[in-house]
Amino acid sequence: MIRYLTERLLAVTVVLFLVCLFTFVIFFVLSPDPAVQICGKTCTPERIDQIRANLGLDEPFTTQFFGFLGGLFLGRTYGEGAGAIECATPCLGYSFQSSQSVWDMVLTRLPVSVSVAVGAAVLWLLSGVAAGLVSAFKRGTWLDRTAMVAALSGISIPNYVLALVLQYVLVVQLQWLPFPQPVPLSESPGRWFLAYLMPWMVLAFAYASMYARLTRANVIETLGENFVRTARAKGLAPRLLVRRHALRPALTPVITLFGMDFAGLLGGALITETVFGLNGVGKMAADAIAKNDQPVIMAVTLLAAFFVIIGNVIVDLAYAGLDPRVRVRAA
């Protein structure tokens, strides 16, 4: 198991390095000159050269890249002399639009995205898996058909449409919920819950639909396996049969998918945050894309990749815990 974990961590290090390299190439080498964007329309060539020098854009590619990489772990200094700016660890640079530290911007927005992701994940995992299990064990009944129609609706309806409908019904017409305004959990748990309830419902509806269909298909397939038939023929009670032999292999792919989806959401739910006006990482990314704010776009890309890769490792470890065959291969 230790060898397996070591190999996974080494692979993660290589993947993170490659993500940093490709992201840096895309946003700082292939993109338009950042110095021109910072300088604006009324600018002189001398001023552009000065900005390039301050940002280190006039240096060779390897110097720029390893300067960026070193800034993540050691911090870095932009410019020289009296005008030098210290960027603390981890340094992700400064926004071209607001001149704020990108890392500070991420730290400010991340709690909102984490609140959205955690609440939605709990909702969609519980409701999606429960609906899938009920649908599989009541196959062919009205419960099965109802759950699958609801799942199909969840997959078919775009997030922004459902968000607008919920806002109109629950906020404007019925006035059961306030319009989502981020409230820290430590300040008021009740207001925090009400503020994020609609975003959770919107995200959970779409994801739960996929999980319900996946769970149903996996459980039905597993119940038809030979080892399940053998256990049933030996007289094992239906409840024990399901718990010991059917659920584990049926839910393992669901756990894999959950790890990827949850990790991806931590990097920001772009559409949902934008529709509800939540200042999370997703909305920050949308604003940065509209303004071509390269340091912010790059930071969000790296953050999302980091969460997905770490989520992948956690899923692999959970997989090894659930499936003994993985542990045997890793030994």
ZAMAR-986734 format. One record per residue: residue number from 1; chain; x, y, z of N, C-alpha, C in turn. Coordinates in steps of 0.001 Angstrom, whole numbers, padded with zeros to 6 digits. Last residue first. Layout:
N
SITE   num   chaine    n.east   n.north      n.up   ca.east   ca.north     ca.up    c.east   c.north      c.up
SITE   NUM        A         X         Y         Z         X          Y         Z         X         Y         Z
...
***
This chain:
331
SITE   num   chaine    n.east   n.north      n.up   ca.east   ca.north     ca.up    c.east   c.north      c.up
SITE   331        A    000467   -004403   -004187    001415    -004965   -003209    002712   -005383   -003900
SITE   330        A   -001324   -003671   -006142   -000374    -002648   -005689    000687   -003210   -004770
SITE   329        A   -002884   -005917   -006480   -002048    -005491   -007607   -000983   -004517   -007169
SITE   328        A   -004130   -005918   -003959   -003285    -007049   -004355   -002350   -006648   -005491
SITE   327        A   -005604   -003592   -004037   -004534    -003719   -003046   -003575   -004840   -003430
SITE   326        A   -007403   -004223   -006067   -006480    -003101   -006260   -005318   -003195   -005296
SITE   325        A   -008843   -006283   -004913   -008013    -006586   -006075   -007012   -005488   -006362
SITE   324        A   -010434   -005170   -002905   -009193    -005870   -002516   -008296   -006164   -003703
SITE   323        A   -011936   -002155   -002981   -011733    -003305   -003853   -010412   -003993   -003510
SITE   322        A   -011877   -000173   -001019   -013132    -000865   -001326   -012926   -002157   -002100
SITE   321        A   -009271    000766   -000879   -009932     000321    000340   -011170   -000501    000057
SITE   320        A   -008809    001475   -003492   -007991     000405   -002917   -008609   -000124   -001634
SITE   319        A   -010634    003552   -003650   -010808     002372   -004495   -010044    001186   -003916
SITE   318        A   -009433    005391   -002013   -010720     004831   -001608   -011009    003555   -002390
SITE   317        A   -007211    005906   -003614   -007016     005320   -002293   -008310    004694   -001785
SITE   316        A   -008495    007028   -005839   -007688     005813   -006001   -007469    005119   -004666
SITE   315        A   -009640    009293   -004649   -010511     008247   -005209   -009742    006942   -005368
SITE   314        A   -007327    010710   -004052   -008198     010263   -002954   -009131    009147   -003427
SITE   313        A   -006409    011198   -006665   -005601     010393   -005735   -006469    009853   -004606
SITE   312        A   -008467    012810   -007635   -008175     011541   -008289   -007377    010611   -007378
SITE   311        A   -008202    015043   -006021   -009426     014241   -005930   -009225    012869   -006545
SITE   310        A   -005784    015975   -007022   -005851     015495   -005633   -007087    014632   -005433
SITE   309        A   -006708    016637   -009613   -005631     015651   -009435   -005647    015082   -008018
SITE   308        A   -008687    018556   -009054   -009036     017332   -009787   -007978    016247   -009576
SITE   307        A   -007209    020549   -007734   -008286     019845   -007029   -008641    018540   -007730
SITE   306        A   -005438    021304   -009817   -004926     020788   -008540   -006001    019991   -007802
SITE   305        A   -007191    022292   -011733   -006392     021097   -012034   -005869    020464   -010754
SITE   304        A   -008156    024531   -010346   -009080     023467   -010744   -008322    022171   -011036
SITE   303        A   -005740    025969   -010108   -006478     025558   -008910   -007425    024400   -009236
SITE   302        A   -005060    026452   -012763   -004174     025641   -011926   -004905    025112   -010698
SITE   301        A   -007270    028069   -013455   -006996     026828   -014181   -006120    025897   -013349
SITE   300        A   -006925    030206   -011717   -008138     029382   -011590   -007940    028044   -012300
SITE   299        A   -004473    031205   -012713   -004581     030740   -011322   -005792    029835   -011143
SITE   298        A   -005178    031957   -015318   -004183     030901   -015108   -004281    030338   -013695
SITE   297        A   -006961    034005   -014792   -007412     032818   -015539   -006459    031654   -015292
SITE   296        A   -005214    035792   -013481   -006363     035241   -012763   -006864    033973   -013460
SITE   295        A   -003328    036427   -015497   -002894     035810   -014227   -004047    035167   -013457
SITE   294        A   -005097    037514   -017638   -004390     036240   -017745   -003922    035647   -016413
SITE   293        A   -007932    038752   -018236   -007001     038939   -017113   -006214    037644   -016935
SITE   292        A   -009923    039279   -020137   -008629     038726   -020545   -007557    038969   -019484
SITE   291        A   -012418    039917   -019293   -011456     041018   -019324   -010062    040570   -019780
SITE   290        A   -013711    037474   -019399   -014303     038603   -020127   -013308    039751   -020277
SITE   289        A   -012089    036008   -017671   -012118     035648   -019099   -012661    036814   -019920
SITE   288        A   -012702    037241   -015254   -011331     037332   -015771   -011276    036999   -017257
SITE   287        A   -015395    036536   -014925   -015026     037951   -015049   -013637    038107   -015673
SITE   286        A   -015070    033742   -014701   -015885     034310   -015783   -015538    035779   -016014
SITE   285        A   -013490    033559   -012391   -012956     033089   -013669   -013732    033690   -014838
SITE   284        A   -015279    034548   -010527   -014019     035266   -010731   -013403    034867   -012072
SITE   283        A   -017192    032571   -010658   -017549     033901   -011152   -016284    034734   -011392
SITE   282        A   -015625    030482   -009540   -016205     030362   -010870   -016558    031713   -011461
SITE   281        A   -015035    031339   -006970   -013936     031206   -007924   -014472    031120   -009363
SITE   280        A   -017784    033580   -006118   -016883     032453   -005916   -015794    032423   -006966
SITE   279        A   -019946    035469   -005486   -018563     035819   -005816   -017607    034695   -005455
SITE   278        A   -022984    034889   -007037   -022114     034501   -005924   -020660    034750   -006312
SITE   277        A   -025051    035322   -008844   -024248     036456   -008398   -023378    036149   -007202
SITE   276        A   -026417    033255   -009965   -026856     033693   -008639   -026030    034860   -008092
SITE   275        A   -024994    033020   -012399   -026442     033268   -012407   -026916    033823   -011066
SITE   274        A   -022372    032482   -011463   -022649     033683   -012254   -024136    034029   -012224
SITE   273        A   -022638    030066   -010148   -022185     031240   -009397   -022493    032525   -010146
SITE   272        A   -023481    028467   -012348   -024337     028651   -011171   -023930    029887   -010374
SITE   271        A   -021271    028615   -014134   -022613     029070   -014536   -023469    029377   -013315
SITE   270        A   -018986    027705   -012521   -019000     028961   -013276   -020417    029471   -013558
SITE   269        A   -018100    026694   -009721   -019257     026345   -010549   -019598    027594   -011344
SITE   268        A   -014751    025946   -008871   -015739     026967   -009229   -016843    026425   -010108
SITE   267        A   -013153    023977   -007961   -012516     024985   -008816   -013482    026040   -009309
SITE   266        A   -014932    022320   -006801   -014129     023161   -005906   -013396    024244   -006691
SITE   265        A   -015870    020866   -008968   -016701     021963   -008457   -015922    022869   -007513
SITE   264        A   -013869    018932   -009257   -014071     019939   -010300   -014878    021123   -009814
SITE   263        A   -014284    017436   -006959   -013023     018170   -007119   -013158    019252   -008188
SITE   262        A   -016799    016379   -007584   -016638     017258   -006426   -015359    018085   -006545
SITE   261        A   -016205    014815   -009870   -017184     015909   -009935   -016995    016902   -008789
SITE   260        A   -014291    012976   -008894   -013962     013878   -009996   -014906    015081   -010037
SITE   259        A   -015732    011668   -006856   -014459     012336   -006570   -014099    013343   -007642
SITE   258        A   -017896    010595   -008286   -018122     011629   -007273   -016831    012400   -006976
SITE   257        A   -016712    008643   -009866   -017313     009807   -010511   -017503    010954   -009515
SITE   256        A   -015933    006869   -007815   -014951     007438   -008751   -015486    008714   -009380
SITE   255        A   -018384    006222   -006707   -017396     006937   -005886   -016337    007583   -006777
SITE   254        A   -019493    004836   -008831   -020136     006073   -008376   -019164    006900   -007547
SITE   253        A   -017908    002549   -009015   -017828     003569   -010090   -018467    004892   -009690
SITE   252        A   -018812    001377   -006468   -017424     001790   -006691   -017290    002785   -007855
SITE   251        A   -021380    000428   -006316   -021154     001828   -005963   -019722    002291   -006193
SITE   250        A   -021231   -002256   -007047   -022121    -001362   -007802   -021797    000103   -007545
SITE   249        A   -019506   -003487   -005246   -019085    -003345   -006660   -019956   -002377   -007452
SITE   248        A   -021219   -002933   -002854   -019819    -002503   -002991   -019373   -002412   -004448
SITE   247        A   -023834   -004043   -003226   -023611    -002597   -003123   -022172   -002190   -003407
SITE   246        A   -023686   -006903   -003371   -024163    -006093   -004504   -023742   -004636   -004420
SITE   245        A   -022697   -008186   -001067   -022220    -008588   -002404   -022597   -007629   -003517
SITE   244        A   -023679   -007149    001348   -022341    -007738    001282   -021812   -007920   -000138
SITE   243        A   -026229   -006024    000817   -025222    -005259    001556   -023812   -005799    001352
SITE   242        A   -027607   -007997   -000639   -027412    -006662   -001205   -026250   -005954   -000524
SITE   241        A   -027487   -010122    001171   -026994    -010286   -000200   -026682   -008927   -000825
SITE   240        A   -028801   -009138    003370   -027361    -009398    003467   -026732   -009537    002081
SITE   239        A   -031396   -009004    002246   -030761    -007791    002772   -029243   -007962    002866
SITE   238        A   -031924   -011711    001481   -031832    -010633    000477   -031120   -009394    000996
SITE   237        A   -029821   -014232    002976   -030968    -013329    003086   -030819   -012163    002111
SITE   236        A   -028661   -016990    001104   -028323    -015764    001833   -029519   -014815    001825
SITE   235        A   -028937   -019404   -000222   -029941    -019034    000764   -029609   -017796    001571
SITE   234        A   -027423   -020108   -002306   -027035    -020686   -001011   -027972   -020269    000110
SITE   233        A   -028462   -018534   -004298   -028791    -019964   -004315   -028436   -020648   -002999
SITE   232        A   -027247   -016113   -003684   -028704    -016231   -003543   -029116   -017697   -003489
SITE   231        A   -024620   -016692   -004283   -024968    -016333   -002908   -026469   -016465   -002668
SITE   230        A   -024953   -017142   -007036   -024490    -018219   -006164   -024859   -017950   -004717
SITE   229        A   -025720   -014613   -007913   -026649    -015746   -008063   -026263   -016894   -007149
SITE   228        A   -023386   -013248   -007323   -024620    -012874   -006625   -025649   -013997   -006733
SITE   227        A   -021619   -014434   -009054   -021366    -014559   -007614   -022593   -014161   -006798
SITE   226        A   -022683   -013774   -011604   -022718    -015162   -011128   -022532   -015272   -009622
SITE   225        A   -024805   -010831   -011784   -023512    -011515   -011823   -023625   -012910   -011204
SITE   224        A   -027083   -009345   -011537   -027118    -010420   -012515   -025809   -011200   -012612
SITE   223        A   -026470   -007376   -009776   -027413    -008401   -009324   -027511   -009572   -010298
SITE   222        A   -024889   -005746   -011442   -024263    -006544   -010383   -025186   -007659   -009906
SITE   221        A   -026836   -004541   -013087   -025795    -005387   -013682   -025167   -006308   -012639
SITE   220        A   -028293   -003114   -011180   -028961    -004140   -011991   -027937   -005090   -012600
SITE   219        A   -026267   -001392   -010249   -026896    -002351   -009333   -027580   -003469   -010122
SITE   218        A   -025645    000102   -012572   -024623    -000727   -011913   -025245   -001786   -011014
SITE   217        A   -028079    001417   -013159   -027477     000504   -014136   -026468   -000432   -013472
SITE   216        A   -028434    002933   -010783   -029433     001949   -011224   -028813    000929   -012168
SITE   215        A   -026165    004590   -010841   -026374     003638   -009746   -027351    002553   -010157
SITE   214        A   -026641    006083   -013206   -025449     005245   -013077   -025630    004180   -011999
SITE   213        A   -029043    007400   -012564   -028989     006496   -013731   -027789    005551   -013630
SITE   212        A   -028196    008844   -010317   -029328     007917   -010220   -029284    006907   -011368
SITE   211        A   -026172    010430   -011320   -025834     009410   -010324   -026957    008389   -010187
SITE   210        A   -027572    012151   -013027   -026553     011243   -013581   -026247    010105   -012605
SITE   209        A   -029198    013414   -011124   -029801     012696   -012241   -028807    011707   -012847
SITE   208        A   -027415    014722   -009504   -028165     013594   -008942   -028796    012768   -010052
SITE   207        A   -026544    016817   -011202   -025628     015735   -010849   -026375    014508   -010327
SITE   206        A   -028927    018371   -011411   -028246     017857   -012602   -027351    016666   -012258
SITE   205        A   -029556    018873   -008727   -030546     018277   -009622   -029867    017649   -010841
SITE   204        A   -027352    020164   -007611   -027658     018790   -007200   -028628    018120   -008165
SITE   203        A   -027449    022733   -008702   -026341     021840   -009037   -026703    020383   -008751
SITE   202        A   -029912    023602   -007576   -029664     023654   -009022   -028561    022676   -009427
SITE   201        A   -029549    023267   -004821   -030623     022546   -005514   -030367    022493   -007018
SITE   200        A   -027420    025028   -004318   -027261     023586   -004071   -028293    022799   -004862
SITE   199        A   -028601    027507   -004964   -027479     026987   -005763   -027251    025489   -005561
SITE   198        A   -030616    027439   -002834   -030971     027389   -004255   -029808    026953   -005152
SITE   197        A   -029040    027496   -000430   -029970     026401   -000715   -030309    026306   -002203
SITE   196        A   -027410    029521    000423   -026855     028582   -000555   -027831    027500   -000988
SITE   195        A   -028974    030973    002201   -028310     031673    001084   -027838    030704    000003
SITE   194        A   -029750    029126    004123   -030770     029673    003214   -030134    030331    001987
SITE   193        A   -027240    028689    005371   -027971     027583    004746   -028984    028105    003725
SITE   192        A   -026645    031244    006329   -025717     030588    005393   -026451    029474    004646
SITE   191        A   -028698    031598    008123   -028668     032448    006928   -027736    031862    005869
SITE   190        A   -027880    029591    009993   -029201     029588    009365   -029237    030394    008089
SITE   189        A   -025277    030308    010833   -025498     029043    010115   -026850    029011    009392
SITE   188        A   -023652    033174    010744   -025042     032764    010965   -025313    031474    010177
SITE   187        A   -020814    033200    010903   -021618     034378    011266   -023062    034006    011584
SITE   186        A   -019740    030853    009991   -019480     031221    011390   -020351    032388    011846
SITE   185        A   -020431    030901    007310   -021065     029913    008184   -020898    030291    009648
SITE   184        A   -021010    034067    005745   -020094     033099    006359   -020830    032168    007316
SITE   183        A   -023110    034352    002967   -023006     034654    004398   -022041    033632    005004
SITE   182        A   -023879    035561   -000243   -022969     034773    000582   -022902    035265    002029
SITE   181        A   -027157    035528   -001152   -026084     036460   -000805   -025140    035722    000136
SITE   180        A   -029873    034655   -003093   -028580     034202   -002564   -027569    035331   -002368
SITE   179        A   -032846    036076   -001863   -031942     035966   -003007   -030547    035622   -002468
SITE   178        A   -034531    033886    000511   -033937     035168    000106   -033116    034976   -001150
SITE   177        A   -037572    031961    000076   -036118     032043    000233   -035636    033435   -000130
SITE   176        A   -040247    032382   -000232   -039821     031416    000779   -038323    031524    001074
SITE   175        A   -041715    033890   -002058   -040883     034568   -001050   -040519    033642    000107
SITE   174        A   -043264    033167   -004225   -043596     032599   -002916   -042849    033280   -001769
SITE   173        A   -042143    034972   -006293   -043567     034677   -006116   -043891    034224   -004693
SITE   172        A   -039300    035341   -005831   -040188     036437   -006246   -041647    036141   -005901
SITE   171        A   -038275    032871   -004781   -037876     034188   -004244   -038915    035259   -004562
SITE   170        A   -039448    030648   -006001   -039176     030615   -004556   -038840    031973   -003958
SITE   169        A   -039869    031485   -008764   -040908     030831   -007961   -040659    031017   -006460
SITE   168        A   -037517    032764   -009635   -038823     033393   -009853   -039882    032807   -008911
SITE   167        A   -035541    030948   -008877   -035528     032316   -008348   -036904    032969   -008487
SITE   166        A   -036293    028720   -010404   -036325     028655   -008938   -036334    030052   -008317
SITE   165        A   -035839    029740   -013001   -037186     029300   -012601   -037301    029284   -011072
SITE   164        A   -033076    030217   -012950   -034002     031343   -013150   -035420    030973   -012715
SITE   163        A   -032141    027593   -012573   -031827     028646   -011603   -032805    029817   -011724
SITE   162        A   -033019    026297   -014874   -033557     025878   -013582   -033313    026958   -012519
SITE   161        A   -031393    027707   -016710   -032854     027748   -016818   -033490    027389   -015475
SITE   160        A   -028819    027076   -015921   -029237     028477   -015820   -030758    028618   -015940
SITE   159        A   -028661    024269   -016364   -028565     024836   -015011   -029148    026241   -014918
SITE   158        A   -031034    022807   -018672   -029782     023531   -018367   -029833    024172   -016976
SITE   157        A   -032500    019650   -018555   -032730     021074   -018267   -031407    021763   -017947
SITE   156        A   -031595    016997   -018875   -032011     017774   -020047   -032109    019276   -019774
SITE   155        A   -031049    015905   -016408   -029962     015951   -017400   -030311    016907   -018543
SITE   154        A   -033532    016137   -015194   -032364     016794   -014602   -031214    016926   -015571
SITE   153        A   -035091    014502   -016825   -035365     015946   -016763   -034150    016697   -016233
SITE   152        A   -034012    012022   -016201   -033901     012522   -017577   -034148    014031   -017634
SITE   151        A   -034800    011874   -013531   -033373     011898   -013880   -033159    012442   -015293
SITE   150        A   -037573    011755   -013799   -036973     012892   -013086   -035489    013018   -013433
SITE   149        A   -037702    009295   -015110   -038201     010500   -015798   -037606    011747   -015141
SITE   148        A   -036656    007662   -013095   -035907     007807   -014350   -036395    009004   -015169
SITE   147        A   -038618    007886   -011107   -037234     008294   -010824   -036459    008515   -012112
SITE   146        A   -040867    006836   -012466   -040867     008224   -011976   -039437    008727   -011747
SITE   145        A   -040063    004182   -012923   -040333     005071   -014059   -040284    006540   -013633
SITE   144        A   -039763    003242   -010277   -038639     003207   -011221   -038860    004216   -012352
SITE   143        A   -042376    003556   -009348   -041268     004261   -008683   -040054    004350   -009613
SITE   142        A   -043833    001847   -010920   -044022     003284   -011128   -042931    004104   -010431
SITE   141        A   -041468   -000784   -011881   -042628    -000242   -011180   -042764    001250   -011465
SITE   140        A   -039113   -001582   -013067   -040354    -001817   -013803   -041597   -001267   -013135
SITE   139        A   -037432   -002240   -010035   -037358    -002141   -011498   -038708   -002470   -012146
SITE   138        A   -036756   -001679   -007457   -038180    -001646   -007836   -038305   -001539   -009357
SITE   137        A   -034014   -001652   -007411   -034688    -002718   -006667   -036191   -002764   -006949
SITE   136        A   -033508    000626   -009026   -032991    -000698   -009406   -033752   -001821   -008714
SITE   135        A   -034805    002716   -007692   -035179     002419   -009066   -034721    001017   -009485
SITE   134        A   -033428    002708   -005282   -034867     002432   -005303   -035304    002003   -006695
SITE   133        A   -030869    003387   -006269   -031092     002115   -005575   -032573    001730   -005601
SITE   132        A   -031333    005923   -007397   -030823     004830   -008224   -031076    003467   -007600
SITE   131        A   -032139    007401   -005166   -033072     007223   -006287   -032638    006065   -007180
SITE   130        A   -029755    007253   -003653   -031007     006705   -003130   -032008    006445   -004255
SITE   129        A   -027961    008586   -005345   -027737     007169   -005046   -029029    006531   -004525
SITE   128        A   -029235    011162   -005401   -028965     010412   -006619   -028787    008925   -006366
SITE   127        A   -029390    012006   -002700   -030614     011851   -003498   -030372    010992   -004734
SITE   126        A   -026658    011905   -001862   -027724     011226   -001128   -028937    010967   -002013
SITE   125        A   -025358    013417   -003873   -024927     012054   -003567   -026049    011282   -002873
SITE   124        A   -026657    015890   -003888   -026745     015040   -005085   -026318    013604   -004787
SITE   123        A   -026157    016852   -001239   -027518     016688   -001766   -027562    015693   -002923
SITE   122        A   -023355    016909   -001100   -024128     016116   -000126   -025525    015829   -000682
SITE   121        A   -022816    018686   -003208   -022335     017301   -003265   -023112    016407   -002300
SITE   120        A   -023919    021094   -002352   -024479     020444   -003533   -024069    018976   -003583
SITE   119        A   -022234    021613   -000130   -023679     021447    000033   -024309    020713   -001129
SITE   118        A   -019688    021774   -001423   -019953     020803   -000347   -021451    020544   -000201
SITE   117        A   -019958    023849   -003359   -019603     022482   -003756   -019985    021463   -002684
SITE   116        A   -020631    026156   -001890   -021504     025689   -002972   -021240    024211   -003272
SITE   115        A   -018417    026296   -000169   -019774     026175    000378   -020733    025634   -000673
SITE   114        A   -016368    026630   -002048   -016375     025421   -001205   -017768    025203   -000614
SITE   113        A   -017046    029126   -003102   -017082     027953   -003980   -017108    026654   -003171
SITE   112        A   -016656    030667   -000766   -017966     030646   -001436   -018092    029402   -002313
SITE   111        A   -013932    030290   -000169   -014969     029819    000769   -016359    029749    000140
SITE   110        A   -012622    031546   -002493   -012680     030093   -002329   -013741    029625   -001326
SITE   109        A   -012399    034325   -002547   -013520     033693   -003262   -013692    032208   -002931
SITE   108        A   -010130    034890   -001028   -011379     035584   -000721   -012578    034854   -001324
SITE   107        A   -008172    033357   -002265   -008521     033071   -000866   -009850    033714   -000480
SITE   106        A   -008063    034647   -004754   -008524     033253   -004667   -008971    032935   -003246
SITE   105        A   -007030    037126   -003989   -008345     037060   -004640   -008921    035648   -004540
SITE   104        A   -004544    036339   -003032   -005509     036938   -002105   -006923    036898   -002686
SITE   103        A   -003442    035451   -005463   -003633     034495   -004368   -004635    035035   -003341
SITE   102        A   -003261    037816   -006885   -004191     036786   -007353   -004466    035768   -006245
SITE   101        A   -003263    041008   -005503   -002601     039711   -005499   -003622    038637   -005900
SITE   100        A   -004501    043533   -007788   -004530     042792   -006532   -003715    041512   -006659
SITE    99        A   -004785    044939   -010119   -003466     044978   -009471   -003456    044297   -008105
SITE    98        A   -007025    044712   -011667   -007183     045365   -010360   -005865    045549   -009616
SITE    97        A   -006012    043710   -014171   -007097     044678   -014110   -007153    045443   -012784
SITE    96        A   -004034    041856   -013815   -003773     042947   -014752   -004818    044050   -014618
SITE    95        A   -003244    040683   -010572   -004259     040872   -011607   -003896    042034   -012506
SITE    94        A   -000065    039153   -010054   -001038     040209   -009754   -001994    040370   -010922
SITE    93        A    001106    035877   -008927    001137     037114   -009695    000074    038098   -009250
SITE    92        A    001058    033887   -007180    000383     033625   -008457    000343    034879   -009315
SITE    91        A    003086    032670   -004700    002883     033823   -005581    002257    033384   -006904
SITE    90        A    002209    031523   -001547    002475     031153   -002941    002139    032313   -003865
SITE    89        A    004705    033972   -000811    004394     032577   -001144    002963    032222   -000748
SITE    88        A    004347    037420   -001953    004569     036390   -000942    004182    035010   -001466
SITE    87        A    006115    039594   -003798    004932     038729   -003906    005166    037526   -002992
SITE    86        A    007175    042908   -003707    007349     041561   -003162    006036    040795   -003255
SITE    85        A    008280    045037   -006198    007100     044569   -005466    007334    043137   -005018
SITE    84        A    010370    047905   -006692    010192     046456   -006637    008994    046093   -005769
SITE    83        A    011068    050556   -006900    009733     050174   -007379    009469    048685   -007311
SITE    82        A    013690    050751   -006106    012664     051285   -005210    011258    050855   -005619
SITE    81        A    014924    047725   -007656    015112     049025   -007030    013951    049434   -006135
SITE    80        A    012766    045989   -009969    014025     046209   -009266    014032    047573   -008618
SITE    79        A    010188    043497   -010561    010871     044771   -010723    012142    044848   -009900
SITE    78        A    008914    041316   -008115    008693     041919   -009436    009407    043265   -009487
SITE    77        A    010072    038486   -006483    010074     039945   -006490    009887    040431   -007921
SITE    76        A    008385    035683   -004891    009286     036304   -005859    009161    037822   -005781
SITE    75        A    007958    032446   -003257    007666     033866   -003453    008634    034455   -004462
SITE    74        A    008401    029767   -003147    009341     030621   -002407    008977    032102   -002459
SITE    73        A    006412    028446   -004559    006940     027822   -003342    007774    028772   -002491
SITE    72        A    005687    030060   -006676    004645     029284   -006000    005120    028757   -004657
SITE    71        A    008092    031042   -007618    007216     031945   -006872    006118    031211   -006135
SITE    70        A    009048    028915   -009103    009675     029209   -007813    008821    030123   -006963
SITE    69        A    007367    029210   -011319    007291     027987   -010510    007904    028226   -009126
SITE    68        A    008227    031707   -012290    006834     031518   -011877    006706    030327   -010933
SITE    67        A    010880    031028   -012821    010592     032134   -011910    009165    032043   -011389
SITE    66        A    010523    029085   -014699    011019     028656   -013394    010907    029784   -012363
SITE    65        A    009504    030780   -016752    008720     029662   -016216    009206    029249   -014834
SITE    64        A    011530    032708   -017198    010171     033122   -016807    009424    031981   -016138
SITE    63        A    013642    031038   -017941    013787     031906   -016764    012415    032351   -016263
SITE    62        A    012591    029866   -020244    012903     029012   -019092    013045    029845   -017822
SITE    61        A    012316    032128   -021977    011146     031385   -021505    011451    030571   -020248
SITE    60        A    014348    035054   -021052    014073     033797   -021785    012922    033013   -021145
SITE    59        A    012729    038288   -020389    013716     037242   -020116    013385    035985   -020915
SITE    58        A    010790    040110   -020575    011874     040240   -021558    012951    039180   -021352
SITE    57        A    009091    039804   -018480    008660     039247   -019762    009727    039346   -020837
SITE    56        A    009347    040771   -015941    010293     039737   -016358    009951    039116   -017689
SITE    55        A    007859    042878   -015190    007226     041553   -015064    008168    040414   -015444
SITE    54        A    009631    044960   -015751    009159     044776   -014381    008560    043391   -014155
SITE    53        A    009942    044669   -018520    011099     044470   -017640    010643    044212   -016207
SITE    52        A    007367    045285   -019387    007945     043962   -019682    009111    043665   -018734
SITE    51        A    007231    047925   -018523    006340     046926   -017910    006880    045527   -018153
SITE    50        A    009162    049071   -020228    009351     049129   -018778    008489    048081   -018073
SITE    49        A    008042    048654   -022724    009321     048000   -022397    009558    047977   -020895
SITE    48        A    005813    050326   -022436    005613     048882   -022635    006888    048122   -022285
SITE    47        A    007104    052806   -022258    006328     052325   -021108    006086    050818   -021207
SITE    46        A    008196    052975   -024811    009087     052960   -023654    008377    052409   -022427
SITE    45        A    005947    053101   -026478    006814     051899   -026522    007744    051816   -025315
SITE    44        A    003120    054372   -024563    004309     054570   -025391    005133    053287   -025422
SITE    43        A   -000453    054557   -024737    000780     054033   -024160    001941    054269   -025123
SITE    42        A   -003564    054312   -024550   -002665     055468   -024627   -001344    055095   -023957
SITE    41        A   -004575    051718   -024021   -004571     052260   -025381   -003592    053424   -025538
SITE    40        A   -002540    049671   -021705   -003751     050328   -022205   -003567    050936   -023582
SITE    39        A   -000724    048228   -020206   -000429     049623   -020502   -001657    050385   -021010
SITE    38        A   -001716    045670   -020131   -001608     046440   -018886   -001473    047919   -019180
SITE    37        A   -001506    044913   -022816   -002817     044945   -022159   -002779    045795   -020892
SITE    36        A    001245    045038   -023183    000386     045925   -023975   -000988    046051   -023328
SITE    35        A    002082    043006   -021478    002521     044386   -021223    001651    045388   -021974
SITE    34        A    001113    040622   -022576    000485     041162   -021364    000859    042628   -021112
SITE    33        A    000569    040032   -025948    001548     040590   -025017    000862    041187   -023780
SITE    32        A   -001681    037204   -026335   -001175     038540   -026677   -000280    039104   -025574
SITE    31        A   -000402    033793   -025709   -001402     034859   -025617   -000815    036196   -026065
SITE    30        A    001712    032045   -025703    000865     032061   -026895   -000161    033182   -026873
SITE    29        A    002834    032713   -023191    003671     032670   -024392    002810    032805   -025648
SITE    28        A    000973    032748   -021157    002001     033798   -021156    002887    033785   -022396
SITE    27        A   -000951    030737   -021484   -001374     032075   -021045   -000301    033150   -021141
SITE    26        A    000387    028452   -022499   -000858     028930   -023115   -001132    030388   -022762
SITE    25        A    002596    028149   -020784    002804     028360   -022227    001569    028985   -022863
SITE    24        A    001285    027708   -018356    002147     028882   -018510    002361    029196   -019989
SITE    23        A    000003    025303   -018891   -000795     026485   -018572    000017    027754   -018766
SITE    22        A    002185    023609   -019274    001259     023866   -020389    000423    025120   -020136
SITE    21        A    003382    023779   -016667    004128     024105   -017886    003178    024476   -019029
SITE    20        A    001353    022930   -014902    001948     024281   -014755    002626    024703   -016059
SITE    19        A    001026    020337   -015897   -000099     021283   -015939    000411    022717   -015829
SITE    18        A    003535    019266   -015311    003126     019404   -016710    001963    020376   -016862
SITE    17        A    003416    019341   -012504    004465     020080   -013212    004053    020320   -014669
SITE    16        A    001264    017620   -012056    001149     019024   -011655    002201    019886   -012359
SITE    15        A    002387    015214   -013004    001217     015790   -013672    001059    017275   -013324
SITE    14        A    004471    014812   -011159    004779     014973   -012589    003610    015659   -013313
SITE    13        A    002990    014567   -008790    004003     015622   -008916    004317    015891   -010393
SITE    12        A    001444    012307   -009328    000782     013594   -009113    001766    014740   -009305
SITE    11        A    003421    010347   -009415    002662     010638   -010638    001968    011995   -010528
SITE    10        A    004159    010404   -006746    005138     010763   -007771    004438    011135   -009077
SITE     9        A    001777    009504   -005611    002258     010854   -005287    003310    011317   -006304
SITE     8        A    001635    006900   -006644    000575     007866   -006970    001052    009294   -006723
SITE     7        A    003893    005737   -005487    003792     005842   -006950    002745    006880   -007357
SITE     6        A    003141    005871   -002794    004329     006594   -003271    004284    006798   -004790
SITE     5        A    000923    004164   -002751    000749     005577   -002431    001920    006407   -002948
SITE     4        A    002195    001741   -003390    001115     002251   -004243    000927    003753   -004029
SITE     3        A    003875    001465   -001219    004449     001596   -002567    003424    002198   -003523
SITE     2        A    001989    001198    000759    002895     002350    000813    003515    002589   -000565
SITE     1        A    000825   -001212    000000    000000     000000    000000    000863    001268    000000
***
